Amino acid sequence: MRHRVAGYKLGRTTDQRKGLRRTMIRQLFEHERIQTTRAKAASIRGEAERLITVARNSAEGSDIDKVNARRLVAARLGNAPEIVKKLFDDIAPRFSNRKGGYTRVLKLGPRLGDAAEMVLLELVEE
């Protein structure tokens, strides 16, 4: 039984899941929309929104809080300083007066090869 077990395994080992998660969140922040399967979108959506919230809340903090927030996000995204900069300088200020719900999932229908349910995961425009 999987009672109270959170998260999606996605048919991968732990290291593969971490790499997939980092790559997909980086792509979401870089391109501001990605096309993927429903399960993968559901697995990264919550963490992407948490990273946006960390970046958004650091704007009101002290200089030390800002540095700590950037380090926290950089640790989650891996070695991607340009993505961290874009998140803090471009994406987070857009959502400064929004309480949450920074992403949207639009269904696209089944994929031709294996009929996996495809979705478009994108950042909400203000």
C-alpha positions in Angstrom: 0.0 0.0 0.0 1.1 3.5 -0.7 -0.8 5.3 2.0 0.7 8.7 2.9 3.5 8.3 0.4 3.9 11.6 -1.5 5.5 12.3 -4.9 5.8 10.6 -8.2 8.4 8.0 -9.1 8.0 8.4 -12.8 9.7 5.0 -13.5 13.1 6.3 -12.5 15.7 6.0 -9.8 16.2 8.7 -7.3 19.1 10.3 -9.0 17.3 10.2 -12.4 14.2 11.9 -10.8 16.3 14.6 -9.2 18.0 15.3 -12.6 14.8 15.3 -14.4 13.2 17.6 -11.9 16.1 20.1 -12.0 16.1 20.1 -15.8 12.4 20.6 -16.2 12.2 23.4 -13.6 15.1 25.2 -15.3 13.4 24.8 -18.7 10.2 26.2 -17.2 11.9 29.3 -15.9 14.0 29.8 -19.0 11.2 29.4 -21.6 8.2 30.2 -19.3 6.3 27.3 -20.8 7.0 23.6 -21.4 5.2 20.8 -23.0 5.4 17.5 -21.1 3.3 14.6 -19.7 0.7 15.2 -17.1 2.6 13.2 -14.4 5.8 15.1 -15.0 4.1 18.4 -14.8 2.3 17.4 -11.6 5.6 16.3 -10.1 7.4 19.6 -10.7 4.6 22.1 -10.4 4.6 22.4 -6.6 8.4 22.8 -6.3 8.5 25.4 -9.1 5.8 27.4 -7.3 7.7 27.2 -4.0 10.9 28.5 -5.7 9.0 31.5 -7.1 7.6 32.1 -3.6 11.1 32.1 -2.1 12.3 34.5 -4.7 9.2 36.7 -4.3 9.4 36.9 -0.4 13.2 37.6 -0.5 12.5 41.0 -2.0 11.3 42.4 1.4 14.1 40.8 3.3 17.5 42.1 4.3 20.6 41.7 2.2 21.5 38.5 4.1 18.0 37.1 3.4 18.4 37.9 -0.3 21.7 36.0 -0.5 20.3 33.1 1.5 17.3 32.9 -0.8 19.5 32.9 -3.9 21.7 30.1 -2.4 18.7 28.0 -1.6 17.2 28.3 -5.1 20.7 27.7 -6.7 21.0 24.5 -4.6 17.6 23.3 -5.8 18.3 24.2 -9.5 21.9 23.0 -9.7 24.6 25.0 -11.5 22.5 27.5 -13.4 23.3 31.1 -12.3 21.6 32.7 -15.3 18.3 30.9 -14.4 18.5 32.0 -10.8 19.2 35.6 -11.9 16.1 35.5 -14.3 14.0 34.0 -11.5 14.8 36.7 -9.0 15.1 39.7 -11.4 12.3 39.0 -14.0 9.9 36.3 -12.8 9.4 36.9 -9.1 8.7 40.7 -9.4 5.8 39.8 -11.8 4.1 37.9 -9.0 4.7 40.4 -6.2 1.0 41.0 -5.5 -0.1 37.4 -6.2 -0.7 35.0 -3.3 0.1 31.8 -5.2 -1.0 29.9 -8.3 1.9 31.0 -10.5 1.6 28.2 -13.0 -1.2 26.9 -15.3 -1.7 23.4 -16.8 -3.5 23.1 -20.1 -4.4 19.7 -21.5 -3.2 19.0 -25.1 -4.5 15.5 -25.6 -2.7 12.2 -26.1 0.8 11.8 -27.6 0.8 9.9 -30.8 3.5 7.4 -30.0 2.3 6.0 -26.6 -1.0 7.9 -26.0 0.5 9.6 -22.9 -1.6 12.6 -21.8 0.3 15.7 -22.8 0.0 19.1 -21.1 1.4 22.6 -21.4 2.8 23.9 -18.2 3.3 27.6 -18.2 3.7 30.6 -16.0 0.6 32.7 -15.5 0.7 36.1 -17.2 -0.4 39.1 -15.1 
